[in-house]
């Protein structure tokens, strides 16, 4: 069997979508040749699909998109609808205005606010719009796919293998949590090496006092602007 060292390496990343994701999410995007947004798996209530944190003078502050799940059974992420009874977007805009108006690159919010002010029925469409916008701001040009569009079958692990092979990948770049359930030998038998993310969260200049890690990557963008990509990808010294 040829190893990735013997042929052109094509890394594939597969992650569930998130709302205003953290830095590690975009580091994975930046390390791979193709990134699959895993949208046709079960929605996890209380997870990161519809919420994330930004920084306030009093610590982390949550931004949550209200969704319709009560009485709906076990829905896939792609089927989750946004509640239209709450003015969540106005609240999110006011929160960013309040906590980031003095950020060096606050002007980035003009485009983000336009996204928020659009009419969204499904959470997945909002998440993807924001992910694409943030990836562009980070200077990442990775190709995106939706797992639901690929229509590839298989059980939990075999489906991951099938997706990677469908895209001619030979390296699976997986999050650190994958160490708990990924059988590396299983992937190797299909000609795929597994690399686990080992992300050392950078420290950068923030507003509101002592540094807080694992916020939405929006915090980095608004504070560091054009320097954000190098900080995100851990390239050299943080300015």
DRENKOL-70971 format. One record per residue (C-alpha): residue number from 1; residue in one letter; x, y, z. Coordinates in Angstrom, 2 decimals. Each point is the difference from the previous one (the first is absolute). Layout:
N
<r><vexgu>NUM</vexgu><nuba>A</nuba><u>X</u><v>Y</v><w>Z</w></r>
...
//
This chain:
239
<r><vexgu>1</vexgu><nuba>X</nuba><u>0.00</u><v>0.00</v><w>0.00</w></r>
<r><vexgu>2</vexgu><nuba>X</nuba><u>1.31</u><v>3.43</v><w>-0.88</w></r>
<r><vexgu>3</vexgu><nuba>X</nuba><u>0.31</u><v>2.44</v><w>2.86</w></r>
<r><vexgu>4</vexgu><nuba>X</nuba><u>-0.68</u><v>3.76</v><w>-0.18</w></r>
<r><vexgu>5</vexgu><nuba>X</nuba><u>3.76</u><v>0.47</v><w>-0.11</w></r>
<r><vexgu>6</vexgu><nuba>X</nuba><u>0.04</u><v>-1.84</v><w>-3.35</w></r>
<r><vexgu>7</vexgu><nuba>X</nuba><u>-2.76</u><v>2.00</v><w>-1.65</w></r>
<r><vexgu>8</vexgu><nuba>X</nuba><u>-1.59</u><v>3.39</v><w>0.07</w></r>
<r><vexgu>9</vexgu><nuba>X</nuba><u>-1.58</u><v>0.62</v><w>3.39</w></r>
<r><vexgu>10</vexgu><nuba>X</nuba><u>-3.64</u><v>1.04</v><w>-0.04</w></r>
<r><vexgu>11</vexgu><nuba>X</nuba><u>-1.31</u><v>0.80</v><w>3.46</w></r>
<r><vexgu>12</vexgu><nuba>X</nuba><u>-3.69</u><v>-0.12</v><w>0.75</w></r>
<r><vexgu>13</vexgu><nuba>X</nuba><u>-1.75</u><v>1.55</v><w>3.00</w></r>
<r><vexgu>14</vexgu><nuba>X</nuba><u>-3.49</u><v>-0.92</v><w>1.16</w></r>
<r><vexgu>15</vexgu><nuba>X</nuba><u>-1.77</u><v>1.98</v><w>2.72</w></r>
<r><vexgu>16</vexgu><nuba>X</nuba><u>-3.51</u><v>0.83</v><w>1.09</w></r>
<r><vexgu>17</vexgu><nuba>X</nuba><u>-0.82</u><v>3.66</v><w>-0.63</w></r>
<r><vexgu>18</vexgu><nuba>X</nuba><u>0.18</u><v>2.52</v><w>2.81</w></r>
<r><vexgu>19</vexgu><nuba>X</nuba><u>-1.31</u><v>3.47</v><w>0.66</w></r>
<r><vexgu>20</vexgu><nuba>X</nuba><u>2.85</u><v>2.55</v><w>-0.06</w></r>
<r><vexgu>21</vexgu><nuba>X</nuba><u>2.48</u><v>-2.87</v><w>0.58</w></r>
<r><vexgu>22</vexgu><nuba>X</nuba><u>3.17</u><v>0.13</v><w>2.09</w></r>
<r><vexgu>23</vexgu><nuba>X</nuba><u>3.56</u><v>0.24</v><w>-1.36</w></r>
<r><vexgu>24</vexgu><nuba>X</nuba><u>0.59</u><v>-3.75</v><w>-0.13</w></r>
<r><vexgu>25</vexgu><nuba>X</nuba><u>-2.89</u><v>-0.43</v><w>-2.43</w></r>
<r><vexgu>26</vexgu><nuba>X</nuba><u>1.62</u><v>2.37</v><w>-2.48</w></r>
<r><vexgu>27</vexgu><nuba>X</nuba><u>3.47</u><v>-1.44</v><w>0.59</w></r>
<r><vexgu>28</vexgu><nuba>X</nuba><u>-1.39</u><v>-3.31</v><w>-1.23</w></r>
<r><vexgu>29</vexgu><nuba>X</nuba><u>-1.42</u><v>1.72</v><w>-3.07</w></r>
<r><vexgu>30</vexgu><nuba>X</nuba><u>3.36</u><v>1.62</v><w>-0.65</w></r>
<r><vexgu>31</vexgu><nuba>X</nuba><u>1.91</u><v>-3.31</v><w>0.20</w></r>
<r><vexgu>32</vexgu><nuba>X</nuba><u>-2.07</u><v>-2.00</v><w>-2.47</w></r>
<r><vexgu>33</vexgu><nuba>X</nuba><u>-0.63</u><v>-0.07</v><w>-3.74</w></r>
<r><vexgu>34</vexgu><nuba>X</nuba><u>-3.71</u><v>-0.69</v><w>0.34</w></r>
<r><vexgu>35</vexgu><nuba>X</nuba><u>-2.26</u><v>0.63</v><w>2.97</w></r>
<r><vexgu>36</vexgu><nuba>X</nuba><u>-3.31</u><v>-1.80</v><w>0.48</w></r>
<r><vexgu>37</vexgu><nuba>X</nuba><u>-2.68</u><v>1.65</v><w>2.10</w></r>
<r><vexgu>38</vexgu><nuba>X</nuba><u>-1.70</u><v>-2.98</v><w>1.63</w></r>
<r><vexgu>39</vexgu><nuba>X</nuba><u>-3.57</u><v>1.23</v><w>-0.07</w></r>
<r><vexgu>40</vexgu><nuba>X</nuba><u>-2.07</u><v>-3.20</v><w>-0.19</w></r>
<r><vexgu>41</vexgu><nuba>X</nuba><u>0.75</u><v>-1.37</v><w>3.45</w></r>
<r><vexgu>42</vexgu><nuba>X</nuba><u>-2.08</u><v>0.47</v><w>3.12</w></r>
<r><vexgu>43</vexgu><nuba>X</nuba><u>-0.25</u><v>3.49</v><w>1.50</w></r>
<r><vexgu>44</vexgu><nuba>X</nuba><u>1.46</u><v>0.16</v><w>3.50</w></r>
<r><vexgu>45</vexgu><nuba>X</nuba><u>-2.03</u><v>2.21</v><w>2.30</w></r>
<r><vexgu>46</vexgu><nuba>X</nuba><u>2.20</u><v>2.22</v><w>2.13</w></r>
<r><vexgu>47</vexgu><nuba>X</nuba><u>2.93</u><v>-0.42</v><w>-2.40</w></r>
<r><vexgu>48</vexgu><nuba>X</nuba><u>1.79</u><v>2.46</v><w>-2.24</w></r>
<r><vexgu>49</vexgu><nuba>X</nuba><u>-2.26</u><v>-0.16</v><w>-3.06</w></r>
<r><vexgu>50</vexgu><nuba>X</nuba><u>-2.04</u><v>3.05</v><w>1.04</w></r>
<r><vexgu>51</vexgu><nuba>X</nuba><u>2.08</u><v>1.83</v><w>2.59</w></r>
<r><vexgu>52</vexgu><nuba>X</nuba><u>3.44</u><v>1.28</v><w>0.88</w></r>
<r><vexgu>53</vexgu><nuba>X</nuba><u>1.77</u><v>2.44</v><w>2.28</w></r>
<r><vexgu>54</vexgu><nuba>X</nuba><u>1.48</u><v>3.46</v><w>-0.44</w></r>
<r><vexgu>55</vexgu><nuba>X</nuba><u>1.83</u><v>2.12</v><w>2.56</w></r>
<r><vexgu>56</vexgu><nuba>X</nuba><u>-1.60</u><v>2.57</v><w>2.28</w></r>
<r><vexgu>57</vexgu><nuba>X</nuba><u>1.52</u><v>2.05</v><w>2.85</w></r>
<r><vexgu>58</vexgu><nuba>X</nuba><u>-1.47</u><v>-2.62</v><w>2.34</w></r>
<r><vexgu>59</vexgu><nuba>X</nuba><u>1.33</u><v>-3.04</v><w>-1.82</w></r>
<r><vexgu>60</vexgu><nuba>X</nuba><u>-1.46</u><v>-2.23</v><w>-2.73</w></r>
<r><vexgu>61</vexgu><nuba>X</nuba><u>-3.45</u><v>0.96</v><w>-1.30</w></r>
<r><vexgu>62</vexgu><nuba>X</nuba><u>-2.20</u><v>-2.42</v><w>-1.92</w></r>
<r><vexgu>63</vexgu><nuba>X</nuba><u>-1.55</u><v>0.66</v><w>-3.39</w></r>
<r><vexgu>64</vexgu><nuba>X</nuba><u>-2.75</u><v>-2.55</v><w>-0.63</w></r>
<r><vexgu>65</vexgu><nuba>X</nuba><u>-2.23</u><v>-0.47</v><w>-3.01</w></r>
<r><vexgu>66</vexgu><nuba>X</nuba><u>-3.41</u><v>-1.28</v><w>1.18</w></r>
<r><vexgu>67</vexgu><nuba>X</nuba><u>-1.05</u><v>-3.17</v><w>-1.80</w></r>
<r><vexgu>68</vexgu><nuba>X</nuba><u>-3.13</u><v>-2.14</v><w>-0.23</w></r>
<r><vexgu>69</vexgu><nuba>X</nuba><u>0.62</u><v>-3.43</v><w>1.52</w></r>
<r><vexgu>70</vexgu><nuba>X</nuba><u>-2.79</u><v>-0.59</v><w>2.53</w></r>
<r><vexgu>71</vexgu><nuba>X</nuba><u>-2.25</u><v>-2.83</v><w>-1.12</w></r>
<r><vexgu>72</vexgu><nuba>X</nuba><u>2.03</u><v>-0.45</v><w>-3.19</w></r>
<r><vexgu>73</vexgu><nuba>X</nuba><u>1.71</u><v>-3.27</v><w>0.91</w></r>
<r><vexgu>74</vexgu><nuba>X</nuba><u>3.61</u><v>-0.66</v><w>-0.98</w></r>
<r><vexgu>75</vexgu><nuba>X</nuba><u>0.69</u><v>2.36</v><w>-2.88</w></r>
<r><vexgu>76</vexgu><nuba>X</nuba><u>3.10</u><v>0.23</v><w>-2.14</w></r>
<r><vexgu>77</vexgu><nuba>X</nuba><u>1.91</u><v>3.26</v><w>0.08</w></r>
<r><vexgu>78</vexgu><nuba>X</nuba><u>-1.11</u><v>0.91</v><w>-3.50</w></r>
<r><vexgu>79</vexgu><nuba>X</nuba><u>-3.67</u><v>-0.21</v><w>1.05</w></r>
<r><vexgu>80</vexgu><nuba>X</nuba><u>0.20</u><v>2.36</v><w>2.99</w></r>
<r><vexgu>81</vexgu><nuba>X</nuba><u>-2.11</u><v>3.11</v><w>-0.47</w></r>
<r><vexgu>82</vexgu><nuba>X</nuba><u>0.66</u><v>3.36</v><w>1.63</w></r>
<r><vexgu>83</vexgu><nuba>X</nuba><u>-2.72</u><v>1.36</v><w>2.27</w></r>
<r><vexgu>84</vexgu><nuba>X</nuba><u>-1.59</u><v>3.06</v><w>-1.57</w></r>
<r><vexgu>85</vexgu><nuba>X</nuba><u>-1.63</u><v>1.14</v><w>3.25</w></r>
<r><vexgu>86</vexgu><nuba>X</nuba><u>3.20</u><v>1.47</v><w>1.48</w></r>
<r><vexgu>87</vexgu><nuba>X</nuba><u>2.01</u><v>2.94</v><w>-1.33</w></r>
<r><vexgu>88</vexgu><nuba>X</nuba><u>3.28</u><v>-1.80</v><w>0.50</w></r>
<r><vexgu>89</vexgu><nuba>X</nuba><u>1.90</u><v>1.78</v><w>-2.79</w></r>
<r><vexgu>90</vexgu><nuba>X</nuba><u>-0.67</u><v>3.44</v><w>1.48</w></r>
<r><vexgu>91</vexgu><nuba>X</nuba><u>1.23</u><v>-1.25</v><w>3.36</w></r>
<r><vexgu>92</vexgu><nuba>X</nuba><u>3.19</u><v>-1.41</v><w>-1.54</w></r>
<r><vexgu>93</vexgu><nuba>X</nuba><u>0.69</u><v>3.24</v><w>-1.85</w></r>
<r><vexgu>94</vexgu><nuba>X</nuba><u>-0.49</u><v>2.07</v><w>3.16</w></r>
<r><vexgu>95</vexgu><nuba>X</nuba><u>2.28</u><v>-2.34</v><w>1.94</w></r>
<r><vexgu>96</vexgu><nuba>X</nuba><u>2.83</u><v>0.36</v><w>-2.52</w></r>
<r><vexgu>97</vexgu><nuba>X</nuba><u>-0.50</u><v>3.75</v><w>-0.18</w></r>
<r><vexgu>98</vexgu><nuba>X</nuba><u>0.20</u><v>0.24</v><w>3.77</w></r>
<r><vexgu>99</vexgu><nuba>X</nuba><u>3.05</u><v>-2.21</v><w>0.53</w></r>
<r><vexgu>100</vexgu><nuba>X</nuba><u>2.05</u><v>0.56</v><w>-3.17</w></r>
<r><vexgu>101</vexgu><nuba>X</nuba><u>-0.63</u><v>3.56</v><w>-1.18</w></r>
<r><vexgu>102</vexgu><nuba>X</nuba><u>3.55</u><v>0.88</v><w>1.10</w></r>
<r><vexgu>103</vexgu><nuba>X</nuba><u>1.63</u><v>-2.99</v><w>-1.71</w></r>
<r><vexgu>104</vexgu><nuba>X</nuba><u>2.63</u><v>0.95</v><w>-2.58</w></r>
<r><vexgu>105</vexgu><nuba>X</nuba><u>-1.88</u><v>-1.73</v><w>-2.80</w></r>
<r><vexgu>106</vexgu><nuba>X</nuba><u>-3.57</u><v>0.63</v><w>1.05</w></r>
<r><vexgu>107</vexgu><nuba>X</nuba><u>-0.78</u><v>0.95</v><w>-3.62</w></r>
<r><vexgu>108</vexgu><nuba>X</nuba><u>-0.04</u><v>-3.74</v><w>-0.80</w></r>
<r><vexgu>109</vexgu><nuba>X</nuba><u>-3.38</u><v>-0.12</v><w>1.70</w></r>
<r><vexgu>110</vexgu><nuba>X</nuba><u>-1.66</u><v>1.86</v><w>-2.88</w></r>
<r><vexgu>111</vexgu><nuba>X</nuba><u>-0.06</u><v>-3.20</v><w>-2.05</w></r>
<r><vexgu>112</vexgu><nuba>X</nuba><u>-0.86</u><v>-2.21</v><w>2.98</w></r>
<r><vexgu>113</vexgu><nuba>X</nuba><u>-2.95</u><v>2.19</v><w>0.93</w></r>
<r><vexgu>114</vexgu><nuba>X</nuba><u>-1.28</u><v>-0.28</v><w>-3.58</w></r>
<r><vexgu>115</vexgu><nuba>X</nuba><u>0.05</u><v>-3.78</v><w>0.37</w></r>
<r><vexgu>116</vexgu><nuba>X</nuba><u>-1.86</u><v>0.19</v><w>3.30</w></r>
<r><vexgu>117</vexgu><nuba>X</nuba><u>-2.59</u><v>2.38</v><w>-1.41</w></r>
<r><vexgu>118</vexgu><nuba>X</nuba><u>-0.90</u><v>-2.40</v><w>-2.82</w></r>
<r><vexgu>119</vexgu><nuba>X</nuba><u>-3.04</u><v>-2.25</v><w>0.40</w></r>
<r><vexgu>120</vexgu><nuba>X</nuba><u>1.08</u><v>-3.52</v><w>1.00</w></r>
<r><vexgu>121</vexgu><nuba>X</nuba><u>-2.37</u><v>-2.93</v><w>0.30</w></r>
<r><vexgu>122</vexgu><nuba>X</nuba><u>2.49</u><v>-2.80</v><w>0.63</w></r>
<r><vexgu>123</vexgu><nuba>X</nuba><u>2.94</u><v>0.06</v><w>2.39</w></r>
<r><vexgu>124</vexgu><nuba>X</nuba><u>2.31</u><v>-1.80</v><w>-2.44</w></r>
<r><vexgu>125</vexgu><nuba>X</nuba><u>-0.31</u><v>2.80</v><w>-2.56</w></r>
<r><vexgu>126</vexgu><nuba>X</nuba><u>0.90</u><v>2.63</v><w>2.59</w></r>
<r><vexgu>127</vexgu><nuba>X</nuba><u>2.92</u><v>-2.06</v><w>1.32</w></r>
<r><vexgu>128</vexgu><nuba>X</nuba><u>1.40</u><v>-0.58</v><w>-3.47</w></r>
<r><vexgu>129</vexgu><nuba>X</nuba><u>-0.29</u><v>3.67</v><w>-0.95</w></r>
<r><vexgu>130</vexgu><nuba>X</nuba><u>1.93</u><v>1.02</v><w>3.08</w></r>
<r><vexgu>131</vexgu><nuba>X</nuba><u>2.60</u><v>-2.77</v><w>-0.36</w></r>
<r><vexgu>132</vexgu><nuba>X</nuba><u>0.67</u><v>1.02</v><w>-3.61</w></r>
<r><vexgu>133</vexgu><nuba>X</nuba><u>0.24</u><v>3.66</v><w>0.95</w></r>
<r><vexgu>134</vexgu><nuba>X</nuba><u>2.41</u><v>-0.66</v><w>2.87</w></r>
<r><vexgu>135</vexgu><nuba>X</nuba><u>2.13</u><v>-2.36</v><w>-2.12</w></r>
<r><vexgu>136</vexgu><nuba>X</nuba><u>0.27</u><v>2.71</v><w>-2.65</w></r>
<r><vexgu>137</vexgu><nuba>X</nuba><u>1.07</u><v>2.55</v><w>2.62</w></r>
<r><vexgu>138</vexgu><nuba>X</nuba><u>2.68</u><v>-2.43</v><w>1.18</w></r>
<r><vexgu>139</vexgu><nuba>X</nuba><u>1.23</u><v>-0.35</v><w>-3.59</w></r>
<r><vexgu>140</vexgu><nuba>X</nuba><u>-0.93</u><v>-3.70</v><w>-0.23</w></r>
<r><vexgu>141</vexgu><nuba>X</nuba><u>-0.90</u><v>-1.31</v><w>-3.44</w></r>
<r><vexgu>142</vexgu><nuba>X</nuba><u>-0.80</u><v>-3.63</v><w>0.86</w></r>
<r><vexgu>143</vexgu><nuba>X</nuba><u>-2.77</u><v>-1.63</v><w>-2.03</w></r>
<r><vexgu>144</vexgu><nuba>X</nuba><u>-3.20</u><v>-0.69</v><w>1.96</w></r>
<r><vexgu>145</vexgu><nuba>X</nuba><u>-2.49</u><v>-2.85</v><w>-0.38</w></r>
<r><vexgu>146</vexgu><nuba>X</nuba><u>-3.21</u><v>-0.90</v><w>1.81</w></r>
<r><vexgu>147</vexgu><nuba>X</nuba><u>-0.19</u><v>-3.63</v><w>1.02</w></r>
<r><vexgu>148</vexgu><nuba>X</nuba><u>-3.71</u><v>0.01</v><w>-0.86</w></r>
<r><vexgu>149</vexgu><nuba>X</nuba><u>0.86</u><v>0.95</v><w>-3.58</w></r>
<r><vexgu>150</vexgu><nuba>X</nuba><u>2.50</u><v>-2.83</v><w>-0.36</w></r>
<r><vexgu>151</vexgu><nuba>X</nuba><u>-2.66</u><v>-2.64</v><w>0.78</w></r>
<r><vexgu>152</vexgu><nuba>X</nuba><u>2.58</u><v>-2.50</v><w>1.25</w></r>
<r><vexgu>153</vexgu><nuba>X</nuba><u>-1.17</u><v>-2.86</v><w>2.22</w></r>
<r><vexgu>154</vexgu><nuba>X</nuba><u>1.60</u><v>-2.09</v><w>2.73</w></r>
<r><vexgu>155</vexgu><nuba>X</nuba><u>-0.02</u><v>-0.36</v><w>3.75</w></r>
<r><vexgu>156</vexgu><nuba>X</nuba><u>1.70</u><v>2.56</v><w>2.24</w></r>
<r><vexgu>157</vexgu><nuba>X</nuba><u>3.63</u><v>-0.79</v><w>-0.84</w></r>
<r><vexgu>158</vexgu><nuba>X</nuba><u>-0.41</u><v>-1.65</v><w>-3.38</w></r>
<r><vexgu>159</vexgu><nuba>X</nuba><u>-1.85</u><v>3.04</v><w>-1.28</w></r>
<r><vexgu>160</vexgu><nuba>X</nuba><u>2.96</u><v>2.23</v><w>0.90</w></r>
<r><vexgu>161</vexgu><nuba>X</nuba><u>2.28</u><v>-2.36</v><w>-1.92</w></r>
<r><vexgu>162</vexgu><nuba>X</nuba><u>-2.38</u><v>-0.03</v><w>-2.96</w></r>
<r><vexgu>163</vexgu><nuba>X</nuba><u>-0.17</u><v>3.80</v><w>-0.10</w></r>
<r><vexgu>164</vexgu><nuba>X</nuba><u>3.79</u><v>0.32</v><w>0.07</w></r>
<r><vexgu>165</vexgu><nuba>X</nuba><u>0.44</u><v>-2.58</v><w>-2.76</w></r>
<r><vexgu>166</vexgu><nuba>X</nuba><u>-2.74</u><v>1.67</v><w>-2.08</w></r>
<r><vexgu>167</vexgu><nuba>X</nuba><u>2.05</u><v>3.22</v><w>0.07</w></r>
<r><vexgu>168</vexgu><nuba>X</nuba><u>3.24</u><v>-1.87</v><w>-0.79</w></r>
<r><vexgu>169</vexgu><nuba>X</nuba><u>1.40</u><v>0.82</v><w>3.41</w></r>
<r><vexgu>170</vexgu><nuba>X</nuba><u>2.80</u><v>-1.95</v><w>1.64</w></r>
<r><vexgu>171</vexgu><nuba>X</nuba><u>0.31</u><v>1.87</v><w>3.29</w></r>
<r><vexgu>172</vexgu><nuba>X</nuba><u>-2.80</u><v>0.61</v><w>2.49</w></r>
<r><vexgu>173</vexgu><nuba>X</nuba><u>0.68</u><v>3.09</v><w>2.13</w></r>
<r><vexgu>174</vexgu><nuba>X</nuba><u>-2.10</u><v>-0.66</v><w>3.07</w></r>
<r><vexgu>175</vexgu><nuba>X</nuba><u>-0.64</u><v>1.93</v><w>3.19</w></r>
<r><vexgu>176</vexgu><nuba>X</nuba><u>1.71</u><v>-1.06</v><w>3.20</w></r>
<r><vexgu>177</vexgu><nuba>X</nuba><u>-3.24</u><v>-1.52</v><w>1.34</w></r>
<r><vexgu>178</vexgu><nuba>X</nuba><u>0.19</u><v>-2.57</v><w>-2.79</w></r>
<r><vexgu>179</vexgu><nuba>X</nuba><u>2.72</u><v>-1.82</v><w>1.92</w></r>
<r><vexgu>180</vexgu><nuba>X</nuba><u>-2.79</u><v>-1.40</v><w>2.17</w></r>
<r><vexgu>181</vexgu><nuba>X</nuba><u>-1.74</u><v>-1.90</v><w>-2.80</w></r>
<r><vexgu>182</vexgu><nuba>X</nuba><u>2.12</u><v>-0.03</v><w>-3.18</w></r>
<r><vexgu>183</vexgu><nuba>X</nuba><u>1.69</u><v>-3.31</v><w>-0.81</w></r>
<r><vexgu>184</vexgu><nuba>X</nuba><u>3.04</u><v>1.14</v><w>-1.99</w></r>
<r><vexgu>185</vexgu><nuba>X</nuba><u>0.63</u><v>-3.49</v><w>-1.38</w></r>
<r><vexgu>186</vexgu><nuba>X</nuba><u>-3.50</u><v>-0.10</v><w>-1.47</w></r>
<r><vexgu>187</vexgu><nuba>X</nuba><u>0.75</u><v>3.13</v><w>-2.02</w></r>
<r><vexgu>188</vexgu><nuba>X</nuba><u>3.43</u><v>-1.27</v><w>-1.03</w></r>
<r><vexgu>189</vexgu><nuba>X</nuba><u>-1.57</u><v>-3.13</v><w>-1.45</w></r>
<r><vexgu>190</vexgu><nuba>X</nuba><u>-1.83</u><v>2.35</v><w>-2.38</w></r>
<r><vexgu>191</vexgu><nuba>X</nuba><u>3.16</u><v>1.93</v><w>-0.92</w></r>
<r><vexgu>192</vexgu><nuba>X</nuba><u>-0.71</u><v>2.91</v><w>2.35</w></r>
<r><vexgu>193</vexgu><nuba>X</nuba><u>2.32</u><v>1.36</v><w>2.67</w></r>
<r><vexgu>194</vexgu><nuba>X</nuba><u>-1.47</u><v>1.82</v><w>3.00</w></r>
<r><vexgu>195</vexgu><nuba>X</nuba><u>1.48</u><v>3.19</v><w>1.41</w></r>
<r><vexgu>196</vexgu><nuba>X</nuba><u>-1.47</u><v>1.31</v><w>3.25</w></r>
<r><vexgu>197</vexgu><nuba>X</nuba><u>-0.18</u><v>3.70</v><w>0.61</w></r>
<r><vexgu>198</vexgu><nuba>X</nuba><u>2.28</u><v>1.20</v><w>2.80</w></r>
<r><vexgu>199</vexgu><nuba>X</nuba><u>-0.91</u><v>3.65</v><w>0.21</w></r>
<r><vexgu>200</vexgu><nuba>X</nuba><u>1.81</u><v>2.31</v><w>2.41</w></r>
<r><vexgu>201</vexgu><nuba>X</nuba><u>-2.40</u><v>2.89</v><w>0.43</w></r>
<r><vexgu>202</vexgu><nuba>X</nuba><u>1.87</u><v>3.26</v><w>-0.71</w></r>
<r><vexgu>203</vexgu><nuba>X</nuba><u>-0.03</u><v>2.97</v><w>2.33</w></r>
<r><vexgu>204</vexgu><nuba>X</nuba><u>-0.65</u><v>3.30</v><w>-1.76</w></r>
<r><vexgu>205</vexgu><nuba>X</nuba><u>-1.04</u><v>3.55</v><w>0.80</w></r>
<r><vexgu>206</vexgu><nuba>X</nuba><u>-3.59</u><v>0.21</v><w>1.29</w></r>
<r><vexgu>207</vexgu><nuba>X</nuba><u>-2.28</u><v>2.61</v><w>1.46</w></r>
<r><vexgu>208</vexgu><nuba>X</nuba><u>-1.30</u><v>-0.12</v><w>3.58</w></r>
<r><vexgu>209</vexgu><nuba>X</nuba><u>2.98</u><v>-1.08</v><w>2.05</w></r>
<r><vexgu>210</vexgu><nuba>X</nuba><u>1.47</u><v>-3.45</v><w>0.58</w></r>
<r><vexgu>211</vexgu><nuba>X</nuba><u>0.13</u><v>-2.33</v><w>-3.00</w></r>
<r><vexgu>212</vexgu><nuba>X</nuba><u>-2.79</u><v>-2.55</v><w>-0.42</w></r>
<r><vexgu>213</vexgu><nuba>X</nuba><u>0.45</u><v>-2.93</v><w>-2.38</w></r>
<r><vexgu>214</vexgu><nuba>X</nuba><u>-2.47</u><v>-2.16</v><w>-1.93</w></r>
<r><vexgu>215</vexgu><nuba>X</nuba><u>-2.34</u><v>2.80</v><w>-0.96</w></r>
<r><vexgu>216</vexgu><nuba>X</nuba><u>-1.52</u><v>0.38</v><w>-3.43</w></r>
<r><vexgu>217</vexgu><nuba>X</nuba><u>2.69</u><v>0.67</v><w>-2.60</w></r>
<r><vexgu>218</vexgu><nuba>X</nuba><u>-1.84</u><v>3.27</v><w>-0.61</w></r>
<r><vexgu>219</vexgu><nuba>X</nuba><u>1.88</u><v>1.35</v><w>3.04</w></r>
<r><vexgu>220</vexgu><nuba>X</nuba><u>3.33</u><v>-0.52</v><w>-1.79</w></r>
<r><vexgu>221</vexgu><nuba>X</nuba><u>-1.24</u><v>1.53</v><w>-3.26</w></r>
<r><vexgu>222</vexgu><nuba>X</nuba><u>-1.32</u><v>3.18</v><w>1.61</w></r>
<r><vexgu>223</vexgu><nuba>X</nuba><u>3.10</u><v>0.48</v><w>2.14</w></r>
<r><vexgu>224</vexgu><nuba>X</nuba><u>2.75</u><v>-0.95</v><w>-2.46</w></r>
<r><vexgu>225</vexgu><nuba>X</nuba><u>-1.40</u><v>0.44</v><w>-3.51</w></r>
<r><vexgu>226</vexgu><nuba>X</nuba><u>2.55</u><v>-0.86</v><w>-2.74</w></r>
<r><vexgu>227</vexgu><nuba>X</nuba><u>2.33</u><v>-1.61</v><w>2.56</w></r>
<r><vexgu>228</vexgu><nuba>X</nuba><u>-2.71</u><v>-2.51</v><w>0.95</w></r>
<r><vexgu>229</vexgu><nuba>X</nuba><u>0.98</u><v>-2.68</v><w>-2.52</w></r>
<r><vexgu>230</vexgu><nuba>X</nuba><u>3.57</u><v>-0.29</v><w>1.23</w></r>
<r><vexgu>231</vexgu><nuba>X</nuba><u>-1.19</u><v>-0.11</v><w>3.61</w></r>
<r><vexgu>232</vexgu><nuba>X</nuba><u>-2.69</u><v>-2.57</v><w>-0.79</w></r>
<r><vexgu>233</vexgu><nuba>X</nuba><u>2.40</u><v>-2.30</v><w>-1.84</w></r>
<r><vexgu>234</vexgu><nuba>X</nuba><u>2.74</u><v>0.46</v><w>2.61</w></r>
<r><vexgu>235</vexgu><nuba>X</nuba><u>2.41</u><v>1.45</v><w>-2.54</w></r>
<r><vexgu>236</vexgu><nuba>X</nuba><u>2.87</u><v>1.72</v><w>1.76</w></r>
<r><vexgu>237</vexgu><nuba>X</nuba><u>-0.26</u><v>2.42</v><w>2.89</w></r>
<r><vexgu>238</vexgu><nuba>X</nuba><u>-3.28</u><v>1.58</v><w>1.03</w></r>
<r><vexgu>239</vexgu><nuba>X</nuba><u>0.22</u><v>3.78</v><w>-0.47</w></r>
//
